[in-house]
Amino acid sequence: MFKAQLTDGEQIECEDYEVGDNGITLFDADNSFLAFVPYAHLLYVGRVDENGRTLW
């Protein structure tokens, strides 16, 4: 699992993500579209470990 940290403080959990030219696309566990985050609104994408900690 991954977590995207947005510039407004929001965090979005996702199962996978894809890097694009203008931002990242987030996907859920079914590989369905979850969200698109433009790079201007993205701070980090980090992996979430088995203890629920985000590893930035």
Rosetta blueprint (number, residue, H / E / L):
1 M L
2 F E
3 K E
4 A E
5 Q E
6 L E
7 T L
8 D L
9 G L
10 E L
11 Q E
12 I E
13 E E
14 C E
15 E L
16 D E
17 Y E
18 E E
19 V E
20 G L
21 D L
22 N L
23 G E
24 I E
25 T E
26 L E
27 F E
28 D L
29 A L
30 D L
31 N L
32 S L
33 F E
34 L E
35 A E
36 F E
37 V E
38 P E
39 Y H
40 A H
41 H H
42 L E
43 L E
44 Y E
45 V E
46 G E
47 R E
48 V E
49 D L
50 E L
51 N L
52 G L
53 R L
54 T E
55 L E
56 W L
